[in-house]
């Protein structure tokens, strides 16, 4: 009898885990670029979803302006993927950075958690205007309708509808 209860408990646990997994799906992703762009490209935070190769080329020209040689634009199959771009507001010194957690997909919404990091206290840093950014390629899930960028507390930073 105890073995039968153990089997039932294991079956319930398995079904519960399967239900959770179907409710929210982690997506394959790849960080394409991370760094600091020149600080003169706007003052506020910026959130974008790149869905075409020309848009990606334009973004790379902007964020790598002045870098010689510029890195090659990654080859992205936009029929299967999309690219997320996040930039901090202009910063007065070096040392700031942007991180994006692996995105998750649920109910038509691709959700990406974003963290903005300040430089460590007490460390020397160059006085130069910067615009920290991160660029992430994500597998485009079937049925995706929008991208939601959120902070660590889950508060909405930006909501961007996807082209169908």
C-alpha positions, 0 to 999 in steps of 0.5 A: 500500500505505501508503494501505491501511495508513492506512485500516486504522489509521483504521478500528481507531482509529474502532472503538476510540473507539466501543467506549470511548464505548459503555462509558461515556456522559457525561450532559447535566446542568445546575447548578440551584443552588450556594451555602451554606445555613444551617449548622444543618441537620446536621453531616455531609456529605450526598448525595441523589438527588431523584426527585420534585417534592415532594422537590425543593420540600422541599430548596429550602425547606431550603437557601434558608430565610431567603433572601427572596425564595427562588428559584423551584423549577426545573421538572424533568420527573422522568420524564426527569431526576433531581436530585443534591444534595451538601452539605459538613459544616457549616463555621465560615466562608464561602468553602467550596464544592462542585463536581460534575463532569459525571456519567457512566453505565456498567453501570447506575451513574450516577457523579458526581465531587464536589470539596469546596473550602476557602477560599483561604489568606490571604483574609479570610472571614466567621465564620459557620456555613455548609453549602456545597451543589450541586444538579445536574439530570441526564438519567435514563439508561435502565437506571440502577440507582444513583448513586455519588458519588466523590471526585477519587481515585475513592473512594466517598463515597455509593451510592444506589439509584434507584427503578425 
